């Protein structure tokens, strides 16, 4: 059985079932659209040099460090 990942209906119990039985999962079209929209929003904010913790800044003790475009790409990997 394939479990649809729609960003709304996955429960902890269902997640455990998937992990233990190695069921197939499918990201729904609606979820992909939300992922694409989120990525677009992040890219726009990065291009606008907006400060976003853990995206355009370091994390933890480095949260005051602003990352430049090249380190942002490396940091996000």
PDB file of N, CA, C and O in Angstrom, chain B, residues numbered from 101:
ATOM      1  N   UNK B 101       0.845  -1.185   0.000  1.00  0.00           N
ATOM      2  CA  UNK B 101       0.000   0.000   0.000  1.00  0.00           C
ATOM      3  C   UNK B 101       0.887   1.245   0.000  1.00  0.00           C
ATOM      4  O   UNK B 101       1.926   1.270   0.660  1.00  0.00           O
ATOM      5  N   UNK B 102       0.488   2.250  -0.723  1.00  0.00           N
ATOM      6  CA  UNK B 102       1.227   3.505  -0.787  1.00  0.00           C
ATOM      7  C   UNK B 102       0.591   4.517   0.153  1.00  0.00           C
ATOM      8  O   UNK B 102      -0.629   4.675   0.182  1.00  0.00           O
ATOM      9  N   UNK B 103       1.423   5.194   0.913  1.00  0.00           N
ATOM     10  CA  UNK B 103       0.952   6.224   1.831  1.00  0.00           C
ATOM     11  C   UNK B 103       1.148   7.575   1.156  1.00  0.00           C
ATOM     12  O   UNK B 103       2.260   7.919   0.756  1.00  0.00           O
ATOM     13  N   UNK B 104       0.074   8.334   1.032  1.00  0.00           N
ATOM     14  CA  UNK B 104       0.148   9.672   0.448  1.00  0.00           C
ATOM     15  C   UNK B 104       0.610  10.671   1.494  1.00  0.00           C
ATOM     16  O   UNK B 104       0.026  10.770   2.573  1.00  0.00           O
ATOM     17  N   UNK B 105       1.661  11.408   1.170  1.00  0.00           N
ATOM     18  CA  UNK B 105       2.136  12.490   2.037  1.00  0.00           C
ATOM     19  C   UNK B 105       1.539  13.783   1.508  1.00  0.00           C
ATOM     20  O   UNK B 105       1.963  14.312   0.481  1.00  0.00           O
ATOM     21  N   UNK B 106       0.541  14.281   2.239  1.00  0.00           N
ATOM     22  CA  UNK B 106      -0.155  15.483   1.791  1.00  0.00           C
ATOM     23  C   UNK B 106       0.117  16.687   2.677  1.00  0.00           C
ATOM     24  O   UNK B 106      -0.398  17.778   2.429  1.00  0.00           O
ATOM     25  N   UNK B 107       0.931  16.489   3.716  1.00  0.00           N
ATOM     26  CA  UNK B 107       1.249  17.592   4.615  1.00  0.00           C
ATOM     27  C   UNK B 107       0.203  17.837   5.677  1.00  0.00           C
ATOM     28  O   UNK B 107       0.303  18.796   6.443  1.00  0.00           O
ATOM     29  N   UNK B 108      -0.805  16.974   5.732  1.00  0.00           N
ATOM     30  CA  UNK B 108      -1.891  17.211   6.679  1.00  0.00           C
ATOM     31  C   UNK B 108      -2.312  15.971   7.460  1.00  0.00           C
ATOM     32  O   UNK B 108      -2.644  16.073   8.641  1.00  0.00           O
ATOM     33  N   UNK B 109      -2.303  14.814   6.827  1.00  0.00           N
ATOM     34  CA  UNK B 109      -2.979  13.664   7.438  1.00  0.00           C
ATOM     35  C   UNK B 109      -2.061  12.617   8.067  1.00  0.00           C
ATOM     36  O   UNK B 109      -2.563  11.670   8.673  1.00  0.00           O
ATOM     37  N   UNK B 110      -0.755  12.745   7.951  1.00  0.00           N
ATOM     38  CA  UNK B 110       0.149  11.739   8.503  1.00  0.00           C
ATOM     39  C   UNK B 110       0.148  11.803  10.027  1.00  0.00           C
ATOM     40  O   UNK B 110       0.353  12.862  10.620  1.00  0.00           O
ATOM     41  N   UNK B 111      -0.085  10.658  10.642  1.00  0.00           N
ATOM     42  CA  UNK B 111      -0.060  10.568  12.104  1.00  0.00           C
ATOM     43  C   UNK B 111       1.240   9.882  12.534  1.00  0.00           C
ATOM     44  O   UNK B 111       1.917   9.253  11.720  1.00  0.00           O
ATOM     45  N   UNK B 112       1.573  10.005  13.796  1.00  0.00           N
ATOM     46  CA  UNK B 112       2.761   9.340  14.328  1.00  0.00           C
ATOM     47  C   UNK B 112       2.631   7.829  14.147  1.00  0.00           C
ATOM     48  O   UNK B 112       3.586   7.169  13.737  1.00  0.00           O
ATOM     49  N   UNK B 113       1.465   7.283  14.447  1.00  0.00           N
ATOM     50  CA  UNK B 113       1.261   5.844  14.301  1.00  0.00           C
ATOM     51  C   UNK B 113       1.473   5.397  12.856  1.00  0.00           C
ATOM     52  O   UNK B 113       2.085   4.359  12.605  1.00  0.00           O
ATOM     53  N   UNK B 114       0.969   6.175  11.918  1.00  0.00           N
ATOM     54  CA  UNK B 114       1.125   5.832  10.489  1.00  0.00           C
ATOM     55  C   UNK B 114       2.590   5.950  10.078  1.00  0.00           C
ATOM     56  O   UNK B 114       3.080   5.130   9.301  1.00  0.00           O
ATOM     57  N   UNK B 115       3.290   6.953  10.585  1.00  0.00           N
ATOM     58  CA  UNK B 115       4.716   7.123  10.306  1.00  0.00           C
ATOM     59  C   UNK B 115       5.511   5.915  10.804  1.00  0.00           C
ATOM     60  O   UNK B 115       6.405   5.425  10.114  1.00  0.00           O
ATOM     61  N   UNK B 116       5.183   5.445  11.991  1.00  0.00           N
ATOM     62  CA  UNK B 116       5.841   4.257  12.541  1.00  0.00           C
ATOM     63  C   UNK B 116       5.561   3.050  11.647  1.00  0.00           C
ATOM     64  O   UNK B 116       6.466   2.261  11.373  1.00  0.00           O
ATOM     65  N   UNK B 117       4.314   2.900  11.189  1.00  0.00           N
ATOM     66  CA  UNK B 117       3.969   1.802  10.278  1.00  0.00           C
ATOM     67  C   UNK B 117       4.818   1.855   9.010  1.00  0.00           C
ATOM     68  O   UNK B 117       5.333   0.832   8.558  1.00  0.00           O
ATOM     69  N   UNK B 118       4.959   3.038   8.446  1.00  0.00           N
ATOM     70  CA  UNK B 118       5.745   3.209   7.218  1.00  0.00           C
ATOM     71  C   UNK B 118       7.202   2.839   7.473  1.00  0.00           C
ATOM     72  O   UNK B 118       7.817   2.127   6.679  1.00  0.00           O
ATOM     73  N   UNK B 119       7.745   3.322   8.576  1.00  0.00           N
ATOM     74  CA  UNK B 119       9.152   3.064   8.889  1.00  0.00           C
ATOM     75  C   UNK B 119       9.414   1.580   9.129  1.00  0.00           C
ATOM     76  O   UNK B 119      10.442   1.052   8.704  1.00  0.00           O
ATOM     77  N   UNK B 120       8.511   0.926   9.792  1.00  0.00           N
ATOM     78  CA  UNK B 120       8.727  -0.482  10.145  1.00  0.00           C
ATOM     79  C   UNK B 120       8.463  -1.436   8.986  1.00  0.00           C
ATOM     80  O   UNK B 120       9.144  -2.452   8.850  1.00  0.00           O
ATOM     81  N   UNK B 121       7.491  -1.118   8.165  1.00  0.00           N
ATOM     82  CA  UNK B 121       7.131  -2.037   7.076  1.00  0.00           C
ATOM     83  C   UNK B 121       7.709  -1.599   5.734  1.00  0.00           C
ATOM     84  O   UNK B 121       7.544  -2.281   4.723  1.00  0.00           O
ATOM     85  N   UNK B 122       8.385  -0.455   5.737  1.00  0.00           N
ATOM     86  CA  UNK B 122       8.999   0.073   4.512  1.00  0.00           C
ATOM     87  C   UNK B 122       7.982   0.224   3.388  1.00  0.00           C
ATOM     88  O   UNK B 122       8.257  -0.109   2.235  1.00  0.00           O
ATOM     89  N   UNK B 123       6.809   0.729   3.738  1.00  0.00           N
ATOM     90  CA  UNK B 123       5.785   0.971   2.732  1.00  0.00           C
ATOM     91  C   UNK B 123       6.231   2.087   1.803  1.00  0.00           C
ATOM     92  O   UNK B 123       7.047   2.933   2.170  1.00  0.00           O
ATOM     93  N   UNK B 124       5.687   2.075   0.597  1.00  0.00           N
ATOM     94  CA  UNK B 124       5.963   3.148  -0.349  1.00  0.00           C
ATOM     95  C   UNK B 124       5.227   4.405   0.073  1.00  0.00           C
ATOM     96  O   UNK B 124       4.133   4.342   0.634  1.00  0.00           O
ATOM     97  N   UNK B 125       5.834   5.540  -0.201  1.00  0.00           N
ATOM     98  CA  UNK B 125       5.178   6.817   0.065  1.00  0.00           C
ATOM     99  C   UNK B 125       5.156   7.631  -1.220  1.00  0.00           C
ATOM    100  O   UNK B 125       6.006   7.466  -2.094  1.00  0.00           O
ATOM    101  N   UNK B 126       4.170   8.510  -1.316  1.00  0.00           N
ATOM    102  CA  UNK B 126       4.028   9.382  -2.480  1.00  0.00           C
ATOM    103  C   UNK B 126       3.684  10.777  -1.980  1.00  0.00           C
ATOM    104  O   UNK B 126       2.766  10.951  -1.179  1.00  0.00           O
ATOM    105  N   UNK B 127       4.426  11.763  -2.457  1.00  0.00           N
ATOM    106  CA  UNK B 127       4.114  13.153  -2.135  1.00  0.00           C
ATOM    107  C   UNK B 127       3.017  13.587  -3.100  1.00  0.00           C
ATOM    108  O   UNK B 127       3.175  13.474  -4.315  1.00  0.00           O
ATOM    109  N   UNK B 128       1.913  14.079  -2.564  1.00  0.00           N
ATOM    110  CA  UNK B 128       0.785  14.468  -3.409  1.00  0.00           C
ATOM    111  C   UNK B 128       1.102  15.731  -4.198  1.00  0.00           C
ATOM    112  O   UNK B 128       2.012  16.484  -3.851  1.00  0.00           O
ATOM    113  N   UNK B 129       0.340  15.952  -5.262  1.00  0.00           N
ATOM    114  CA  UNK B 129       0.534  17.149  -6.085  1.00  0.00           C
ATOM    115  C   UNK B 129       0.360  18.423  -5.263  1.00  0.00           C
ATOM    116  O   UNK B 129       1.108  19.385  -5.435  1.00  0.00           O
ATOM    117  N   UNK B 130      -0.628  18.427  -4.372  1.00  0.00           N
ATOM    118  CA  UNK B 130      -0.854  19.599  -3.530  1.00  0.00           C
ATOM    119  C   UNK B 130       0.318  19.882  -2.608  1.00  0.00           C
ATOM    120  O   UNK B 130       0.680  21.038  -2.387  1.00  0.00           O
ATOM    121  N   UNK B 131       0.912  18.819  -2.067  1.00  0.00           N
ATOM    122  CA  UNK B 131       2.076  18.990  -1.194  1.00  0.00           C
ATOM    123  C   UNK B 131       3.265  19.508  -1.990  1.00  0.00           C
ATOM    124  O   UNK B 131       3.992  20.382  -1.518  1.00  0.00           O
ATOM    125  N   UNK B 132       3.475  18.971  -3.210  1.00  0.00           N
ATOM    126  CA  UNK B 132       4.573  19.474  -4.051  1.00  0.00           C
ATOM    127  C   UNK B 132       4.388  20.957  -4.351  1.00  0.00           C
ATOM    128  O   UNK B 132       5.357  21.716  -4.355  1.00  0.00           O
ATOM    129  N   UNK B 133       3.159  21.369  -4.598  1.00  0.00           N
ATOM    130  CA  UNK B 133       2.888  22.784  -4.892  1.00  0.00           C
ATOM    131  C   UNK B 133       3.264  23.652  -3.690  1.00  0.00           C
ATOM    132  O   UNK B 133       3.874  24.708  -3.859  1.00  0.00           O
ATOM    133  N   UNK B 134       2.903  23.214  -2.475  1.00  0.00           N
ATOM    134  CA  UNK B 134       3.260  23.976  -1.279  1.00  0.00           C
ATOM    135  C   UNK B 134       4.775  24.013  -1.078  1.00  0.00           C
ATOM    136  O   UNK B 134       5.324  25.030  -0.653  1.00  0.00           O
ATOM    137  N   UNK B 135       5.447  22.904  -1.384  1.00  0.00           N
ATOM    138  CA  UNK B 135       6.911  22.868  -1.288  1.00  0.00           C
ATOM    139  C   UNK B 135       7.520  23.874  -2.259  1.00  0.00           C
ATOM    140  O   UNK B 135       8.416  24.634  -1.893  1.00  0.00           O
ATOM    141  N   UNK B 136       7.033  23.877  -3.493  1.00  0.00           N
ATOM    142  CA  UNK B 136       7.537  24.812  -4.505  1.00  0.00           C
ATOM    143  C   UNK B 136       7.286  26.260  -4.091  1.00  0.00           C
ATOM    144  O   UNK B 136       8.159  27.113  -4.252  1.00  0.00           O
ATOM    145  N   UNK B 137       6.104  26.538  -3.561  1.00  0.00           N
ATOM    146  CA  UNK B 137       5.789  27.897  -3.108  1.00  0.00           C
ATOM    147  C   UNK B 137       6.704  28.322  -1.962  1.00  0.00           C
ATOM    148  O   UNK B 137       7.160  29.465  -1.917  1.00  0.00           O
ATOM    149  N   UNK B 138       6.969  27.407  -1.044  1.00  0.00           N
ATOM    150  CA  UNK B 138       7.859  27.719   0.081  1.00  0.00           C
ATOM    151  C   UNK B 138       9.273  27.990  -0.403  1.00  0.00           C
ATOM    152  O   UNK B 138       9.931  28.916   0.071  1.00  0.00           O
ATOM    153  N   UNK B 139       9.737  27.189  -1.337  1.00  0.00           N
ATOM    154  CA  UNK B 139      11.082  27.403  -1.877  1.00  0.00           C
ATOM    155  C   UNK B 139      11.174  28.756  -2.574  1.00  0.00           C
ATOM    156  O   UNK B 139      12.151  29.486  -2.403  1.00  0.00           O
ATOM    157  N   UNK B 140      10.157  29.084  -3.355  1.00  0.00           N
ATOM    158  CA  UNK B 140      10.146  30.372  -4.060  1.00  0.00           C
ATOM    159  C   UNK B 140      10.200  31.522  -3.055  1.00  0.00           C
ATOM    160  O   UNK B 140      10.946  32.482  -3.248  1.00  0.00           O
ATOM    161  N   UNK B 141       9.413  31.427  -1.985  1.00  0.00           N
ATOM    162  CA  UNK B 141       9.396  32.467  -0.964  1.00  0.00           C
ATOM    163  C   UNK B 141      10.770  32.600  -0.312  1.00  0.00           C
ATOM    164  O   UNK B 141      11.257  33.712  -0.111  1.00  0.00           O
ATOM    165  N   UNK B 142      11.393  31.472   0.017  1.00  0.00           N
ATOM    166  CA  UNK B 142      12.725  31.513   0.625  1.00  0.00           C
ATOM    167  C   UNK B 142      13.745  32.136  -0.321  1.00  0.00           C
ATOM    168  O   UNK B 142      14.559  32.959   0.096  1.00  0.00           O
ATOM    169  N   UNK B 143      13.704  31.746  -1.594  1.00  0.00           N
ATOM    170  CA  UNK B 143      14.648  32.303  -2.563  1.00  0.00           C
ATOM    171  C   UNK B 143      14.468  33.811  -2.700  1.00  0.00           C
ATOM    172  O   UNK B 143      15.449  34.546  -2.812  1.00  0.00           O
ATOM    173  N   UNK B 144      13.216  34.276  -2.691  1.00  0.00           N
ATOM    174  CA  UNK B 144      12.956  35.718  -2.775  1.00  0.00           C
ATOM    175  C   UNK B 144      13.521  36.445  -1.563  1.00  0.00           C
ATOM    176  O   UNK B 144      14.112  37.517  -1.700  1.00  0.00           O
ATOM    177  N   UNK B 145      13.342  35.870  -0.382  1.00  0.00           N
ATOM    178  CA  UNK B 145      13.851  36.502   0.840  1.00  0.00           C
ATOM    179  C   UNK B 145      15.380  36.478   0.880  1.00  0.00           C
ATOM    180  O   UNK B 145      16.004  37.430   1.349  1.00  0.00           O
ATOM    181  N   UNK B 146      15.981  35.400   0.393  1.00  0.00           N
ATOM    182  CA  UNK B 146      17.442  35.337   0.317  1.00  0.00           C
ATOM    183  C   UNK B 146      17.953  36.402  -0.641  1.00  0.00           C
ATOM    184  O   UNK B 146      18.905  37.117  -0.329  1.00  0.00           O
ATOM    185  N   UNK B 147      17.318  36.511  -1.814  1.00  0.00           N
ATOM    186  CA  UNK B 147      17.727  37.516  -2.803  1.00  0.00           C
ATOM    187  C   UNK B 147      17.569  38.935  -2.274  1.00  0.00           C
ATOM    188  O   UNK B 147      18.316  39.833  -2.661  1.00  0.00           O
ATOM    189  N   UNK B 148      16.586  39.138  -1.380  1.00  0.00           N
ATOM    190  CA  UNK B 148      16.346  40.464  -0.789  1.00  0.00           C
ATOM    191  C   UNK B 148      17.224  40.700   0.440  1.00  0.00           C
ATOM    192  O   UNK B 148      17.113  41.736   1.096  1.00  0.00           O
ATOM    193  N   UNK B 149      18.098  39.736   0.750  1.00  0.00           N
ATOM    194  CA  UNK B 149      19.023  39.826   1.892  1.00  0.00           C
ATOM    195  C   UNK B 149      18.291  39.988   3.223  1.00  0.00           C
ATOM    196  O   UNK B 149      18.768  40.677   4.124  1.00  0.00           O
ATOM    197  N   UNK B 150      17.122  39.342   3.338  1.00  0.00           N
ATOM    198  CA  UNK B 150      16.393  39.368   4.605  1.00  0.00           C
ATOM    199  C   UNK B 150      17.064  38.423   5.598  1.00  0.00           C
ATOM    200  O   UNK B 150      17.636  37.402   5.214  1.00  0.00           O
ATOM    201  N   UNK B 151      16.987  38.773   6.860  1.00  0.00           N
ATOM    202  CA  UNK B 151      17.571  37.946   7.906  1.00  0.00           C
ATOM    203  C   UNK B 151      16.575  36.868   8.317  1.00  0.00           C
ATOM    204  O   UNK B 151      15.454  37.161   8.734  1.00  0.00           O
ATOM    205  N   UNK B 152      17.007  35.615   8.189  1.00  0.00           N
ATOM    206  CA  UNK B 152      16.172  34.481   8.595  1.00  0.00           C
ATOM    207  C   UNK B 152      17.062  33.496   9.339  1.00  0.00           C
ATOM    208  O   UNK B 152      18.003  32.942   8.770  1.00  0.00           O
ATOM    209  N   UNK B 153      16.760  33.285  10.603  1.00  0.00           N
ATOM    210  CA  UNK B 153      17.557  32.392  11.447  1.00  0.00           C
ATOM    211  C   UNK B 153      17.717  31.027  10.778  1.00  0.00           C
ATOM    212  O   UNK B 153      16.736  30.410  10.364  1.00  0.00           O
ATOM    213  N   UNK B 154      18.950  30.570  10.680  1.00  0.00           N
ATOM    214  CA  UNK B 154      19.223  29.257  10.133  1.00  0.00           C
ATOM    215  C   UNK B 154      19.145  29.164   8.625  1.00  0.00           C
ATOM    216  O   UNK B 154      19.408  28.106   8.054  1.00  0.00           O
ATOM    217  N   UNK B 155      18.786  30.257   7.972  1.00  0.00           N
ATOM    218  CA  UNK B 155      18.743  30.286   6.508  1.00  0.00           C
ATOM    219  C   UNK B 155      19.793  31.262   6.003  1.00  0.00           C
ATOM    220  O   UNK B 155      20.685  30.891   5.240  1.00  0.00           O
ATOM    221  N   UNK B 156      19.680  32.513   6.436  1.00  0.00           N
ATOM    222  CA  UNK B 156      20.669  33.522   6.040  1.00  0.00           C
ATOM    223  C   UNK B 156      21.609  33.860   7.188  1.00  0.00           C
ATOM    224  O   UNK B 156      22.474  34.727   7.064  1.00  0.00           O
ATOM    225  N   UNK B 157      21.431  33.168   8.301  1.00  0.00           N
ATOM    226  CA  UNK B 157      22.348  33.319   9.436  1.00  0.00           C
ATOM    227  C   UNK B 157      22.818  31.934   9.848  1.00  0.00           C
ATOM    228  O   UNK B 157      22.250  30.919   9.444  1.00  0.00           O
ATOM    229  N   UNK B 158      23.864  31.914  10.656  1.00  0.00           N
ATOM    230  CA  UNK B 158      24.267  30.658  11.257  1.00  0.00           C
ATOM    231  C   UNK B 158      23.238  30.263  12.309  1.00  0.00           C
ATOM    232  O   UNK B 158      22.204  30.914  12.454  1.00  0.00           O
ATOM    233  N   UNK B 159      23.529  29.194  13.037  1.00  0.00           N
ATOM    234  CA  UNK B 159      22.623  28.754  14.096  1.00  0.00           C
ATOM    235  C   UNK B 159      23.378  28.707  15.414  1.00  0.00           C
ATOM    236  O   UNK B 159      24.609  28.693  15.445  1.00  0.00           O
ATOM    237  N   UNK B 160      22.618  28.684  16.501  1.00  0.00           N
ATOM    238  CA  UNK B 160      23.238  28.634  17.825  1.00  0.00           C
ATOM    239  C   UNK B 160      24.103  29.849  18.069  1.00  0.00           C
ATOM    240  O   UNK B 160      23.668  30.981  17.858  1.00  0.00           O
ATOM    241  N   UNK B 161      25.331  29.619  18.513  1.00  0.00           N
ATOM    242  CA  UNK B 161      26.219  30.736  18.831  1.00  0.00           C
ATOM    243  C   UNK B 161      26.592  31.547  17.592  1.00  0.00           C
ATOM    244  O   UNK B 161      27.138  32.643  17.715  1.00  0.00           O
ATOM    245  N   UNK B 162      26.305  31.023  16.403  1.00  0.00           N
ATOM    246  CA  UNK B 162      26.609  31.737  15.162  1.00  0.00           C
ATOM    247  C   UNK B 162      25.380  32.434  14.576  1.00  0.00           C
ATOM    248  O   UNK B 162      25.391  32.842  13.415  1.00  0.00           O
ATOM    249  N   UNK B 163      24.327  32.568  15.374  1.00  0.00           N
ATOM    250  CA  UNK B 163      23.089  33.164  14.872  1.00  0.00           C
ATOM    251  C   UNK B 163      23.231  34.632  14.502  1.00  0.00           C
ATOM    252  O   UNK B 163      22.410  35.167  13.757  1.00  0.00           O
ATOM    253  N   UNK B 164      24.260  35.283  15.013  1.00  0.00           N
ATOM    254  CA  UNK B 164      24.497  36.689  14.669  1.00  0.00           C
ATOM    255  C   UNK B 164      25.363  36.831  13.416  1.00  0.00           C
ATOM    256  O   UNK B 164      25.609  37.944  12.953  1.00  0.00           O
ATOM    257  N   UNK B 165      25.821  35.709  12.870  1.00  0.00           N
ATOM    258  CA  UNK B 165      26.666  35.728  11.674  1.00  0.00           C
ATOM    259  C   UNK B 165      25.769  35.660  10.449  1.00  0.00           C
ATOM    260  O   UNK B 165      25.008  34.707  10.282  1.00  0.00           O
ATOM    261  N   UNK B 166      25.859  36.674   9.590  1.00  0.00           N
ATOM    262  CA  UNK B 166      25.093  36.688   8.351  1.00  0.00           C
ATOM    263  C   UNK B 166      25.886  35.967   7.271  1.00  0.00           C
ATOM    264  O   UNK B 166      27.069  36.237   7.059  1.00  0.00           O
ATOM    265  N   UNK B 167      25.214  35.049   6.597  1.00  0.00           N
ATOM    266  CA  UNK B 167      25.860  34.279   5.540  1.00  0.00           C
ATOM    267  C   UNK B 167      25.716  34.994   4.200  1.00  0.00           C
ATOM    268  O   UNK B 167      24.680  35.594   3.914  1.00  0.00           O
ATOM    269  N   UNK B 168      26.751  34.924   3.394  1.00  0.00           N
ATOM    270  CA  UNK B 168      26.692  35.465   2.034  1.00  0.00           C
ATOM    271  C   UNK B 168      26.131  34.383   1.114  1.00  0.00           C
ATOM    272  O   UNK B 168      26.036  33.226   1.526  1.00  0.00           O
ATOM    273  N   UNK B 169      25.756  34.728  -0.127  1.00  0.00           N
ATOM    274  CA  UNK B 169      25.074  33.757  -0.992  1.00  0.00           C
ATOM    275  C   UNK B 169      25.762  32.400  -1.148  1.00  0.00           C
ATOM    276  O   UNK B 169      25.090  31.373  -1.054  1.00  0.00           O
ATOM    277  N   UNK B 170      27.066  32.358  -1.380  1.00  0.00           N
ATOM    278  CA  UNK B 170      27.720  31.062  -1.574  1.00  0.00           C
ATOM    279  C   UNK B 170      27.680  30.204  -0.311  1.00  0.00           C
ATOM    280  O   UNK B 170      27.326  29.028  -0.397  1.00  0.00           O
ATOM    281  N   UNK B 171      28.028  30.746   0.856  1.00  0.00           N
ATOM    282  CA  UNK B 171      27.903  29.924   2.067  1.00  0.00           C
ATOM    283  C   UNK B 171      26.462  29.499   2.371  1.00  0.00           C
ATOM    284  O   UNK B 171      26.251  28.444   2.969  1.00  0.00           O
ATOM    285  N   UNK B 172      25.473  30.294   1.974  1.00  0.00           N
ATOM    286  CA  UNK B 172      24.072  29.906   2.195  1.00  0.00           C
ATOM    287  C   UNK B 172      23.805  28.585   1.486  1.00  0.00           C
ATOM    288  O   UNK B 172      23.227  27.672   2.076  1.00  0.00           O
ATOM    289  N   UNK B 173      24.219  28.475   0.227  1.00  0.00           N
ATOM    290  CA  UNK B 173      23.983  27.239  -0.531  1.00  0.00           C
ATOM    291  C   UNK B 173      24.671  26.058   0.139  1.00  0.00           C
ATOM    292  O   UNK B 173      24.084  24.982   0.257  1.00  0.00           O
ATOM    293  N   UNK B 174      25.911  26.250   0.577  1.00  0.00           N
ATOM    294  CA  UNK B 174      26.658  25.175   1.225  1.00  0.00           C
ATOM    295  C   UNK B 174      26.022  24.818   2.568  1.00  0.00           C
ATOM    296  O   UNK B 174      25.898  23.639   2.901  1.00  0.00           O
ATOM    297  N   UNK B 175      25.619  25.828   3.338  1.00  0.00           N
ATOM    298  CA  UNK B 175      25.031  25.630   4.663  1.00  0.00           C
ATOM    299  C   UNK B 175      23.723  24.848   4.569  1.00  0.00           C
ATOM    300  O   UNK B 175      23.445  24.008   5.425  1.00  0.00           O
ATOM    301  N   UNK B 176      22.920  25.111   3.543  1.00  0.00           N
ATOM    302  CA  UNK B 176      21.617  24.471   3.417  1.00  0.00           C
ATOM    303  C   UNK B 176      21.710  23.009   2.990  1.00  0.00           C
ATOM    304  O   UNK B 176      20.735  22.268   3.114  1.00  0.00           O
ATOM    305  N   UNK B 177      22.869  22.588   2.490  1.00  0.00           N
ATOM    306  CA  UNK B 177      23.025  21.176   2.113  1.00  0.00           C
ATOM    307  C   UNK B 177      23.167  20.370   3.363  1.00  0.00           C
ATOM    308  O   UNK B 177      23.311  19.149   3.298  1.00  0.00           O
TER     309      UNK B 177
END
